[in-house]
Amino acid sequence: MTALHTTNGKGHGCDPVPFAHHLISGLDSDCTIHNSKAGTSLIASLALAGHTVYELRNAGYVVSKYGYTYQATDLEELRSFAVRLGVTHD
């Protein structure tokens, strides 16, 4: 598995933070690289705000920070979550 972004500088791959891997594994996920420019930009914006974003095999996303996680079912839901966080604007 390959992580999209690691934000804490403590590791590479899907285990940048020890607790995150346990939670992500429980979702039966696999990290992949997102190919769209909009998706990549959105994930980069979340990473700059300190969030780790994983793309799941089932086309969903998991965002984690400080031990909290949020699962978005698609890119539009991920965008809506980023707006609620104040990371991006509509």
All heavy atoms as an XYZ file, in Angstrom:
678
protein
N       0.837     -1.175      0.000
C       0.000      0.000      0.000
C       0.885      1.243      0.000
O       1.903      1.281      0.640
C      -0.896      0.003      1.228
C      -1.860     -1.163      1.217
S      -3.279     -1.046      2.318
C      -2.574     -0.865      3.904
N       0.437      2.288     -0.705
C       1.180      3.529     -0.789
C       0.290      4.670     -0.333
O      -0.836      4.779     -0.779
C       1.624      3.794     -2.242
O       2.365      2.661     -2.682
C       2.477      5.029     -2.327
N       0.793      5.511      0.534
C       0.004      6.641      1.031
C       0.003      7.771      0.017
O       0.971      7.960     -0.704
C       0.575      7.156      2.347
N      -1.082      8.489     -0.021
C      -1.152      9.665     -0.873
C      -0.306     10.779     -0.290
O       0.457     11.406     -0.982
C      -2.602     10.123     -1.013
C      -3.499      9.132     -1.733
C      -4.928      9.614     -1.688
C      -3.052      8.968     -3.165
N      -0.447     11.024      0.972
C       0.288     12.098      1.629
C       0.595     11.694      3.058
O      -0.259     11.173      3.745
C      -0.528     13.402      1.671
C      -0.847     13.927      0.335
N       0.054     14.609     -0.423
C      -1.970     13.840     -0.407
C      -0.504     14.936     -1.574
N      -1.731     14.479     -1.580
N       1.798     11.940      3.489
C       2.103     11.844      4.912
C       2.433     13.254      5.354
O       3.198     13.948      4.703
C       3.276     10.893      5.200
O       4.403     11.323      4.454
C       2.940      9.465      4.827
N       1.837     13.689      6.435
C       1.958     15.088      6.817
C       2.795     15.300      8.068
O       3.141     16.409      8.374
C       0.567     15.692      7.064
O      -0.079     14.923      8.070
C      -0.244     15.685      5.796
N       3.104     14.216      8.787
C       3.815     14.423     10.040
C       5.303     14.143      9.932
O       6.015     14.312     10.902
C       3.195     13.575     11.154
C       3.300     12.097     10.875
O       3.903     11.686      9.894
N       2.697     11.297     11.730
N       5.795     13.686      8.789
C       7.204     13.452      8.578
C       7.768     12.278      9.360
O       8.966     12.089      9.405
N       6.932     11.464      9.968
C       7.410     10.346     10.773
C       7.438      9.034     10.010
O       7.860      8.030     10.538
C       6.543     10.186     12.021
C       6.665     11.330     12.981
C       5.866     11.083     14.219
C       6.008     12.255     15.167
N       5.190     12.078     16.357
N       6.951      9.017      8.788
C       6.956      7.744      8.079
C       6.469      7.889      6.664
O       6.044      8.949      6.239
N       6.562      6.810      5.964
C       6.084      6.755      4.591
C       5.178      5.550      4.460
O       5.257      4.615      5.222
C       7.257      6.641      3.620
C       8.177      7.810      3.716
N       7.852      9.043      3.206
C       9.384      7.955      4.298
C       8.835      9.887      3.452
N       9.779      9.250      4.121
N       4.333      5.544      3.460
C       3.420      4.439      3.264
C       2.117      4.682      3.985
O       1.801      5.789      4.379
N       1.357      3.626      4.191
C       0.037      3.743      4.814
C       0.103      3.742      6.327
O      -0.894      3.589      6.988
C      -0.876      2.622      4.337
S      -1.740      3.046      2.827
N       1.272      3.892      6.904
C       1.378      3.878      8.352
C       2.145      5.092      8.870
O       3.101      4.962      9.614
C       2.057      2.588      8.810
C       1.810      2.302     10.284
O       0.990      3.019     10.894
O       2.431      1.377     10.808
N       1.725      6.341      8.478
C       2.430      7.508      8.971
C       2.218      7.724     10.459
O       3.045      8.277     11.138
C       1.850      8.659      8.153
C       0.502      8.177      7.769
C       0.631      6.688      7.607
N       1.086      7.280     10.977
C       0.765      7.380     12.394
C       0.290      5.994     12.817
O      -0.577      5.428     12.162
C      -0.348      8.426     12.642
C      -0.659      8.550     14.109
C       0.046      9.762     12.038
N       0.821      5.408     13.880
C       0.482      4.031     14.224
C      -1.007      3.739     14.322
O      -1.458      2.720     13.844
C       1.167      3.837     15.581
C       2.286      4.805     15.573
C       1.799      5.986     14.773
N      -1.813      4.632     14.924
C      -3.237      4.356     15.073
C      -3.981      4.374     13.744
O      -4.958      3.689     13.570
C      -3.905      5.333     16.044
C      -3.880      6.755     15.570
C      -4.797      7.222     14.666
C      -2.914      7.637     16.042
C      -4.771      8.528     14.218
C      -2.885      8.938     15.607
C      -3.806      9.382     14.691
N      -3.514      5.163     12.788
C      -4.223      5.300     11.514
C      -4.246      3.986     10.754
O      -5.257      3.619     10.182
C      -3.585      6.394     10.664
N      -3.139      3.244     10.775
C      -3.087      1.991     10.027
C      -4.104      0.996     10.572
O      -4.781      0.328      9.821
C      -1.677      1.394     10.076
C      -1.558      0.143      9.278
N      -1.594      0.155      7.905
C      -1.430     -1.149      9.644
C      -1.482     -1.076      7.464
N      -1.381     -1.882      8.499
N      -4.237      0.941     11.889
C      -5.197      0.023     12.490
C      -6.620      0.376     12.052
O      -7.389     -0.506     11.680
C      -5.086      0.061     14.009
C      -6.101     -0.778     14.695
N      -6.071     -2.153     14.666
C      -7.199     -0.448     15.405
C      -7.101     -2.627     15.332
N      -7.800     -1.609     15.790
N      -6.961      1.646     12.077
C      -8.299      2.058     11.677
C      -8.537      1.826     10.198
O      -9.582      1.341      9.792
C      -8.511      3.544     11.997
C      -8.523      3.899     13.478
C      -8.563      5.406     13.652
C      -9.686      3.241     14.175
N      -7.555      2.142      9.362
C      -7.704      1.979      7.918
C      -7.810      0.501      7.574
O      -8.623      0.107      6.765
C      -6.510      2.613      7.167
C      -6.390      4.093      7.508
C      -6.628      2.422      5.676
C      -7.612      4.908      7.249
N      -7.005     -0.356      8.216
C      -7.049     -1.789      7.940
C      -8.425     -2.351      8.242
O      -8.902     -3.233      7.545
C      -5.998     -2.527      8.771
O      -4.722     -2.143      8.381
N      -9.073     -1.845      9.274
C     -10.393     -2.320      9.640
C     -11.438     -2.009      8.578
O     -12.491     -2.622      8.541
N     -11.155     -1.079      7.687
C     -12.092     -0.727      6.627
C     -11.849     -1.525      5.359
O     -12.486     -1.296      4.350
C     -11.969      0.771      6.296
C     -12.348      1.718      7.420
C     -12.039      3.154      7.027
C     -13.812      1.570      7.770
N     -10.904     -2.477      5.395
C     -10.550     -3.293      4.240
C     -10.216     -2.395      3.058
O     -10.812     -2.466      1.999
C     -11.694     -4.243      3.873
C     -11.281     -5.217      2.783
O     -10.081     -5.575      2.717
O     -12.148     -5.620      1.991
N      -9.262     -1.503      3.264
C      -8.936     -0.513      2.259
C      -7.593     -0.771      1.624
O      -6.771     -1.511      2.125
C      -8.925      0.878      2.881
O      -7.879      0.940      3.825
N      -7.387     -0.118      0.506
C      -6.110     -0.133     -0.174
C      -5.893      1.271     -0.706
O      -6.776      1.840     -1.320
C      -6.130     -1.141     -1.320
C      -4.764     -1.305     -1.944
O      -3.753     -1.058     -1.273
O      -4.716     -1.681     -3.124
N      -4.737      1.849     -0.459
C      -4.457      3.201     -0.908
C      -4.018      3.173     -2.365
O      -3.285      2.296     -2.782
C      -3.345      3.825     -0.073
S      -3.769      3.918      1.660
N      -4.467      4.153     -3.138
C      -4.069      4.254     -4.533
C      -3.805      5.718     -4.848
O      -4.083      6.602     -4.053
C      -5.175      3.735     -5.479
O      -6.352      4.503     -5.263
C      -5.464      2.264     -5.242
N      -3.289      5.983     -6.011
C      -3.026      7.344     -6.441
C      -4.227      7.839     -7.250
O      -4.702      7.169     -8.147
C      -1.755      7.416     -7.310
C      -0.556      6.909     -6.517
C      -1.518      8.812     -7.827
C      -0.241      7.700     -5.271
N      -4.716      9.016     -6.921
C      -5.851      9.606     -7.630
C      -5.336     10.330     -8.865
O      -4.367     11.063     -8.784
C      -6.589     10.578     -6.699
C      -7.942     10.905     -7.191
N      -8.152     11.815     -8.172
C      -9.148     10.430     -6.855
C      -9.441     11.898     -8.422
N     -10.062     11.063     -7.623
N      -5.963     10.128    -10.009
C      -5.445     10.654    -11.262
C      -5.992     12.014    -11.676
O      -5.395     12.669    -12.506
C      -5.712      9.650    -12.389
C      -4.897      8.395    -12.200
O      -3.782      8.443    -11.702
N      -5.452      7.266    -12.591
N      -7.118     12.464    -11.143
C      -7.675     13.726    -11.604
C      -6.967     14.913    -10.953
O      -6.539     14.854     -9.804
C      -9.174     13.800    -11.301
O      -9.393     14.086     -9.949
N      -6.833     15.982    -11.708
C      -6.185     17.191    -11.197
C      -6.970     17.781    -10.025
O      -6.390     18.190     -9.022
C      -6.053     18.214    -12.325
C      -5.313     19.462    -11.909
C      -5.134     20.409    -13.070
C      -4.414     21.665    -12.634
N      -4.221     22.589    -13.743
N      -8.296     17.789    -10.141
C      -9.138     18.334     -9.069
C      -8.993     17.508     -7.797
O      -8.879     18.062     -6.704
C     -10.591     18.364     -9.515
N      -8.983     16.198     -7.938
C      -8.830     15.328     -6.779
C      -7.468     15.484     -6.132
O      -7.349     15.550     -4.902
N      -6.438     15.542     -6.945
C      -5.084     15.712     -6.432
C      -4.935     17.043     -5.719
O      -4.326     17.123     -4.644
C      -4.061     15.595     -7.579
O      -4.220     14.320     -8.210
C      -2.650     15.720     -7.079
N      -5.489     18.106     -6.281
C      -5.421     19.429     -5.648
C      -6.169     19.454     -4.321
O      -5.694     20.042     -3.339
C      -6.005     20.497     -6.575
O      -5.230     20.612     -7.730
N      -7.331     18.820     -4.276
C      -8.121     18.771     -3.050
C      -7.371     18.001     -1.961
O      -7.286     18.454     -0.817
C      -9.474     18.124     -3.320
C     -10.403     17.976     -2.126
C     -10.707     19.324     -1.495
C     -11.683     17.281     -2.556
N      -6.798     16.864     -2.322
C      -6.051     16.060     -1.360
C      -4.820     16.827     -0.882
O      -4.485     16.803      0.308
C      -5.687     14.699     -1.977
C      -6.966     13.869     -2.135
C      -4.665     13.959     -1.127
C      -6.810     12.629     -2.983
N      -4.170     17.554     -1.779
C      -3.008     18.363     -1.394
C      -3.419     19.472     -0.427
O      -2.700     19.749      0.549
C      -2.339     18.952     -2.625
N      -4.559     20.100     -0.663
C      -5.047     21.150      0.246
C      -5.310     20.594      1.640
O      -4.965     21.215      2.644
C      -6.335     21.778     -0.293
O      -6.086     22.442     -1.503
N      -5.920     19.407      1.698
C      -6.167     18.769      2.992
C      -4.851     18.412      3.673
O      -4.696     18.597      4.884
C      -7.036     17.526      2.813
C      -8.510     17.805      2.540
C      -9.199     16.594      1.935
C      -9.207     18.237      3.819
N      -3.878     17.936      2.894
C      -2.568     17.581      3.460
C      -1.860     18.808      4.020
O      -1.259     18.749      5.094
C      -1.706     16.902      2.402
N      -1.947     19.926      3.315
C      -1.328     21.158      3.809
C      -1.965     21.631      5.112
O      -1.333     22.316      5.907
C      -1.399     22.255      2.747
C      -0.467     22.048      1.548
C      -0.780     23.066      0.454
C       0.982     22.149      1.984
N      -3.229     21.258      5.319
C      -3.921     21.603      6.563
C      -3.677     20.552      7.654
O      -4.264     20.631      8.729
C      -5.418     21.747      6.299
N      -2.831     19.559      7.357
C      -2.463     18.573      8.369
C      -3.258     17.289      8.365
O      -3.128     16.472      9.269
N      -4.095     17.076      7.365
C      -4.912     15.867      7.280
C      -4.224     14.839      6.383
O      -3.612     15.196      5.380
C      -6.289     16.191      6.693
C      -7.040     17.195      7.493
N      -7.782     16.863      8.597
C      -7.126     18.539      7.368
C      -8.318     17.953      9.113
N      -7.935     18.987      8.389
N      -4.337     13.563      6.737
C      -3.849     12.483      5.894
C      -5.049     11.920      5.149
O      -6.079     11.632      5.754
C      -3.187     11.380      6.740
O      -2.155     11.975      7.523
C      -2.592     10.303      5.862
N      -4.925     11.767      3.829
C      -6.036     11.301      3.002
C      -5.637      9.990      2.337
O      -4.567      9.895      1.733
C      -6.414     12.335      1.918
C      -7.590     11.840      1.086
C      -6.733     13.682      2.555
N      -6.502      8.999      2.450
C      -6.304      7.710      1.810
C      -7.443      7.484      0.827
O      -8.595      7.718      1.163
C      -6.328      6.577      2.834
C      -5.287      6.716      3.908
C      -5.601      7.319      5.124
C      -3.992      6.253      3.708
C      -4.652      7.451      6.120
C      -3.034      6.377      4.705
C      -3.366      6.968      5.905
O      -2.429      7.094      6.887
N      -7.124      7.028     -0.375
C      -8.153      6.651     -1.336
C      -8.387      5.157     -1.190
O      -7.446      4.369     -1.220
C      -7.725      6.992     -2.753
C      -8.827      6.719     -3.755
C      -8.462      7.162     -5.158
O      -7.394      7.764     -5.343
O      -9.249      6.879     -6.066
N      -9.645      4.754     -1.028
C      -9.995      3.364     -0.812
C     -10.255      2.638     -2.119
O     -10.552      3.256     -3.134
C     -11.244      3.278      0.078
C     -11.145      4.002      1.421
C     -12.482      3.905      2.148
C     -10.023      3.424      2.250
N     -10.163      1.339     -2.067
C     -10.438      0.503     -3.248
C     -11.836      0.734     -3.787
O     -12.061      0.675     -4.985
C     -10.326     -0.973     -2.860
C      -9.123     -1.659     -3.373
C      -9.259     -3.123     -3.093
N      -9.388     -3.338     -1.666
C      -8.789     -4.286     -0.999
N      -8.039     -5.141     -1.618
N      -8.947     -4.405      0.296
N     -12.793      0.978     -2.915
C     -14.186      1.140     -3.339
C     -14.503      2.564     -3.783
O     -15.653      2.965     -3.803
C     -15.128      0.720     -2.212
C     -14.998      1.614     -1.000
O     -14.232      2.581     -0.993
N     -15.747      1.312      0.035
N     -13.467      3.341     -4.133
C     -13.598      4.708     -4.646
C     -13.941      5.724     -3.565
O     -14.226      6.857     -3.871
C     -14.610      4.787     -5.792
N     -13.919      5.347     -2.316
C     -14.145      6.295     -1.240
C     -12.812      6.837     -0.731
O     -11.745      6.511     -1.244
N     -12.895      7.675      0.283
C     -11.718      8.298      0.879
C     -11.833      8.242      2.389
O     -12.941      8.293      2.929
C     -11.605      9.766      0.464
C     -11.470      9.971     -1.013
C     -12.586     10.046     -1.830
C     -10.216     10.075     -1.598
C     -12.460     10.226     -3.191
C     -10.073     10.249     -2.960
C     -11.202     10.327     -3.752
O     -11.072     10.491     -5.108
N     -10.707      8.172      3.071
C     -10.660      8.310      4.521
C      -9.701      9.451      4.818
O      -8.586      9.490      4.299
C     -10.188      7.016      5.214
C      -9.966      7.252      6.703
C     -11.204      5.908      5.015
N     -10.165     10.383      5.640
C      -9.356     11.523      6.059
C      -9.102     11.346      7.551
O     -10.028     11.045      8.304
C     -10.108     12.853      5.825
C      -9.258     14.039      6.248
C     -10.532     12.973      4.375
N      -7.850     11.524      7.967
C      -7.566     11.399      9.397
C      -6.666     12.525      9.880
O      -5.855     13.061      9.132
C      -6.920     10.040      9.705
O      -5.635      9.970      9.145
N      -6.878     12.875     11.144
C      -6.052     13.867     11.820
C      -6.333     13.753     13.314
O      -7.490     13.659     13.726
C      -6.382     15.280     11.331
C      -5.474     16.353     11.923
C      -5.767     17.705     11.294
C      -4.858     18.773     11.870
N      -5.125     20.087     11.274
N      -5.267     13.759     14.118
C      -5.379     13.699     15.579
C      -6.186     12.498     16.073
O      -6.887     12.577     17.073
C      -5.997     14.972     16.142
C      -5.257     16.235     15.802
C      -5.938     17.330     15.298
C      -3.880     16.331     15.982
C      -5.263     18.497     14.981
C      -3.198     17.485     15.663
C      -3.898     18.565     15.173
O      -3.238     19.715     14.857
N      -6.145     11.392     15.360
C      -6.855     10.197     15.794
C      -8.316     10.146     15.383
O      -9.007      9.176     15.658
N      -8.798     11.182     14.729
C     -10.173     11.196     14.229
C     -10.160     10.844     12.755
O      -9.237     11.214     12.027
C     -10.810     12.584     14.402
C     -10.973     12.975     15.843
C     -10.049     13.812     16.462
C     -12.049     12.497     16.582
C     -10.188     14.163     17.793
C     -12.199     12.846     17.917
C     -11.272     13.678     18.514
O     -11.410     14.020     19.824
N     -11.184     10.147     12.299
C     -11.282      9.811     10.883
C     -12.656     10.188     10.345
O     -13.638     10.263     11.090
C     -11.059      8.298     10.632
O     -12.042      7.557     11.351
C      -9.673      7.876     11.052
N     -12.683     10.436      9.046
C     -13.933     10.718      8.334
C     -13.878      9.944      7.030
O     -12.865      9.995      6.328
C     -14.071     12.216      8.053
C     -15.271     12.549      7.207
C     -16.535     12.636      7.773
C     -15.141     12.740      5.842
C     -17.645     12.924      7.000
C     -16.245     13.037      5.057
C     -17.496     13.127      5.644
O     -18.586     13.403      4.870
N     -14.946      9.214      6.700
C     -14.986      8.471      5.447
C     -15.941      9.153      4.477
O     -17.114      9.351      4.781
C     -15.413      7.021      5.662
C     -15.341      6.214      4.384
C     -15.586      4.732      4.613
O     -15.818      4.298      5.734
N     -15.520      3.964      3.552
N     -15.412      9.518      3.306
C     -16.218     10.115      2.240
C     -16.429      9.054      1.164
O     -15.507      8.322      0.827
C     -15.496     11.320      1.645
N     -17.633      8.993      0.616
C     -17.937      7.957     -0.368
C     -17.436      8.295     -1.770
O     -17.250      7.393     -2.576
C     -19.455      7.701     -0.436
O     -20.115      8.928     -0.747
C     -19.964      7.152      0.886
N     -17.223      9.585     -2.044
C     -16.739      9.977     -3.372
C     -16.017     11.321     -3.276
O     -15.927     11.919     -2.208
C     -17.878     10.035     -4.391
C     -19.000     10.983     -4.001
O     -18.803     11.846     -3.113
O     -20.089     10.866     -4.579
N     -15.512     11.799     -4.405
C     -14.753     13.043     -4.429
C     -15.614     14.246     -4.046
O     -15.149     15.161     -3.371
C     -14.133     13.250     -5.817
C     -13.153     14.403     -5.953
C     -11.974     14.244     -4.999
C     -12.658     14.499     -7.384
N     -16.881     14.247     -4.431
C     -17.765     15.368     -4.094
C     -17.995     15.451     -2.589
O     -18.012     16.534     -2.012
C     -19.106     15.238     -4.833
C     -19.972     16.468     -4.726
C     -19.269     17.745     -5.176
O     -18.568     17.734     -6.192
O     -19.428     18.762     -4.467
N     -18.159     14.316     -1.933
C     -18.328     14.310     -0.485
C     -17.032     14.740      0.209
O     -17.062     15.447      1.220
C     -18.739     12.926      0.003
C     -19.177     12.911      1.449
C     -19.722     11.560      1.884
O     -20.140     10.754      1.039
O     -19.718     11.325      3.109
N     -15.887     14.356     -0.355
C     -14.602     14.795      0.180
C     -14.471     16.305      0.049
O     -14.022     16.982      0.970
C     -13.455     14.087     -0.549
C     -12.045     14.400     -0.060
C     -11.848     13.916      1.373
C     -11.019     13.771     -0.987
N     -14.898     16.857     -1.080
C     -14.858     18.304     -1.294
C     -15.767     19.026     -0.297
O     -15.394     20.037      0.287
C     -15.283     18.628     -2.728
C     -15.165     20.079     -3.115
C     -15.608     20.376     -4.550
N     -15.519     19.276     -5.490
C     -14.407     18.885     -6.136
N     -13.284     19.507     -5.904
N     -14.436     17.893     -6.984
N     -16.942     18.486     -0.064
C     -17.878     19.068      0.893
C     -17.283     19.058      2.308
O     -17.416     20.033      3.053
C     -19.193     18.287      0.867
O     -20.061     18.729      1.857
N     -16.611     17.981      2.664
C     -15.965     17.889      3.972
C     -14.857     18.931      4.101
O     -14.734     19.588      5.132
C     -15.420     16.474      4.183
C     -14.776     16.255      5.513
C     -15.514     16.355      6.689
C     -13.434     15.940      5.602
C     -14.926     16.141      7.935
C     -12.827     15.732      6.833
C     -13.580     15.829      8.001
N     -14.077     19.111      3.045
C     -12.998     20.116      3.062
C     -13.564     21.519      3.232
O     -12.979     22.359      3.929
C     -12.168     20.010      1.786
N     -14.709     21.792      2.632
C     -15.362     23.098      2.789
C     -15.818     23.281      4.246
O     -15.612     24.332      4.839
C     -16.559     23.241      1.808
C     -17.406     24.457      2.142
C     -16.050     23.310      0.377
N     -16.412     22.238      4.833
C     -16.852     22.318      6.235
C     -15.676     22.557      7.174
O     -15.820     23.229      8.200
C     -17.595     21.059      6.646
C     -18.997     20.981      6.089
C     -19.755     19.849      6.710
N     -18.969     18.619      6.666
C     -19.437     17.431      6.348
N     -20.695     17.278      6.059
N     -18.646     16.384      6.323
N     -14.528     21.982      6.832
C     -13.319     22.187      7.652
C     -12.719     23.572      7.454
O     -11.886     23.992      8.244
C     -12.261     21.132      7.313
C     -12.551     19.693      7.681
C     -11.470     18.779      7.137
C     -12.662     19.543      9.198
N     -13.098     24.252      6.388
C     -12.520     25.549      6.076
C     -11.216     25.449      5.298
O     -10.486     26.423      5.159
N     -10.921     24.248      4.778
C      -9.696     24.025      4.003
C      -9.834     24.600      2.597
O      -8.898     25.165      2.064
C      -9.369     22.509      3.946
C      -8.217     22.224      3.007
C      -9.061     22.004      5.346
N     -11.005     24.452      2.008
C     -11.282     25.010      0.678
C     -12.600     25.780      0.741
O     -13.350     25.680      1.720
C     -11.397     23.914     -0.394
O     -12.472     23.039     -0.053
C     -10.117     23.114     -0.527
N     -12.883     26.517     -0.296
C     -14.122     27.290     -0.382
C     -14.892     26.843     -1.608
O     -14.322     26.501     -2.628
C     -13.828     28.779     -0.459
C     -12.978     29.246      0.671
N     -13.467     29.399      1.949
C     -11.654     29.550      0.748
C     -12.511     29.777      2.757
N     -11.374     29.886      2.046
N     -16.194     26.858     -1.526
C     -17.044     26.466     -2.669
C     -17.058     27.514     -3.726
O     -16.866     28.631     -3.605
C     -18.474     26.209     -2.197
C     -18.889     24.775     -2.450
O     -18.125     24.032     -3.069
O     -19.992     24.431     -1.996
